[in-house]
Amino acid sequence: MGLLINNQNTSPQPDSSDAFLDALISMSGDSDFYAGKNVLHNPDVYSAVSTISNTIASCPFISSTPLISKMLNNPDVDNIRSGFNFWSSVMTNLLINGNSFCLIENGGHALKFVENNQMTVSYDTSTGQVSYHYQAEPSTRAQSVPISQILHFKILSLNGIAGVSPLHSLRDSLDLQAIGTQTLKNVFQSGIHGMLNVSKTDLSDSAKENLRQNFQKIASSGVGVSDDSIKFEQISVDEGLLKAIQTNNLASEKVASVFGLPSEMIGLENAHSSVSQSLKTMFLQGMQQYFEAISSELNNKLPGYSISQDLSGILPESISDRAKTLVSLIQNGVMTPYEARQTLNIGTDKDKDNEALNRYYASLNYSQLDNLSENYDNKVNASKYSNDNTDSNNTDTKEQEENNDSK
C-alpha cells in the first residue's frame, strides 16, 4: 500500500542494510500474493497470523438481511476464492501490513479482494480529503475509487487513515531470535573448531595447509594418531550462550503478546492454565479487536444490515457441556427436546411424531416479579381480613356467653 500525505510519499522506505526489515515494514509490499510475506518465514509469526486469520475466516457472517449474509459468506466477485480463503487473505494482509482492502462491486452484492501493492491512499491534511487509487496491473492506469466503494480494514492507526502492523514493534525481538537461530546453525554446520599447535616452527604455509587437511580427514574418520609434537586445542562456543539461545522464549512470548494471543497458541507451555482457559482468553481479550475491525468497516460501508459474525464455533466444548446447555434451554422453555436432540445429532425419524418431545417446558418455580409482588399483597390482605374476622367472632362469642349467664 502506498500512502501519500499532501502528495508526499510517506510510506516506510526500504532500508538496503536490512533485508529482513524491508520485508517486514514495507507498506508497498511485493509482487507476490501477500505483501511482505517473507515475515512468515518466522515460525512464531506464521503461527500467530495463521491462528488469527483462520479463526476470523471460520466464523460465518450474519445479518438482518439474508441476502447480505449469503454474499459476505461467499463474497468473491470472481469466484476464485472461497469465503474462508477470501477472509483469511484479508486478515493475513491486515496482520502483516496493518491494512487490507476490498472493492465493493455489483451494487454492494459482491466484493473484490485487492492486494496491498495495488492500492494507494492519498490524504490531504489541509482539507481532510482522503482518496483511494486502485491499479490492478503495473501496466494499467490507476483509477480513483470512491470511499463508499472501498473497504479499508485497519487495526491500529495513528491518524485514522492508515493502519500500523503489529510487526512494527517486533523488529528487535525478531532480529535477536534470528541471530540466535543462525548461531546454532553455524555451530552444527561448521564441525570441529580448534587450533593445531606444532612444536616445529619452520613450517611453510603449504605445510600448515597440508597438516590441517590431514587432521580434518583424521577427525572425520573418528580415530587419529599423532606424536607429542602436535597438540590440538578445541575452540568451543560458550555453553551458557548456547543454553540461553535454546531456552530463550522471550521473542516468542513477545510475538504472542503483540498479536493478543495466549503463548500456548504458538507452542509455548504454560503450567498455570489449561487449553480451554487459553482459548477463552484468546477470544475474550485477543480476538475481539480483529472481529471489530471487520464488522465496524462493513457496517460503515454497508449500513442498515446489522452485520456481525457468529462466534459460537470458536470455543470447542465437550458433548457433556453441550448437553448441559441444551438441558437448561429445554427447562427454561427456549427450545423443545426434539430440537435439542437434533442439535446433538442423536434424533430419530420417530421424534417428529413424539408429542412429548415437541412441547415447550418451563419450571413452576419461576414467576415474574410483578406477580410475586401481587401475591405478597394478597397474602398480607388475606391475613389482615382473617385477623379481623377472628376478633369479631371472638367478641360475638363472649357476648353470647354473657347473655347465657345472665339468664
Protein Blocks (a to p, Z undefined) as FASTA:
>chain_A
ZZdeehiafbdcddfklmklmmmmmmnbpabfbghklmmmpmklmmmmmmmmmmmmmpcc
ddfblklmmmmmmmbfnlmacfklmmmmmmmmmmmnopacdddeehhpaccdddfklpcc
dddfknopacddddfbfkbccddddfklcccddfbdfklmaccdfklmmmmmmmmmmmmm
mmmmmmmmnopadddddfbfkbcfklmmmmmmmmmmmmmnopacddfkbccddddddfkl
mmmmmmmcklmmmmmmmnopafklnopacfkbcfklmmmmmmmmmmmmmmmmmmmmmmmm
mghklpaddfklmpgcdfklmmmmmmmmmmnopacfklmmmmnopacfklmmmmklmccc
ddfkbccfklmmmmmmmmmmmmmmmmmmmmmmmmmmmmmmmmmmmZZ
